[in-house]
């Protein structure tokens, strides 16, 4: 997992496939919803974060880039070992619901977080009891 300012994303270009396309996506203003752009699956959504549901997700083979466009929320991470032997759906997603939170990250506007394949995370967790609207873009980088 990498968590940094969006201004520093260029420094991670060597490890991000399709970096040029990612820059194009970030420079565009997409309507809310899911958009397929080449090998990138881009989801833009606005919502009010809620309490942790107890469920983590990870992709079996794709990295996931989460960009906070507005507001603040928490991301919870758990142990990667929990993915071993776990079932995945037809799209390659793994659901984990029997694991504790290992690490918590505060994601704020202007920040990005890159989750590597098989790295379980939970998004949309309320920070400090706030009921403020947040907006984020999630880009799944399929190999």
Order of alpha helices (4+ residues) and beta strands (2+ residues): beta-alpha-beta-beta-beta-beta-beta-beta-beta-beta-beta-beta
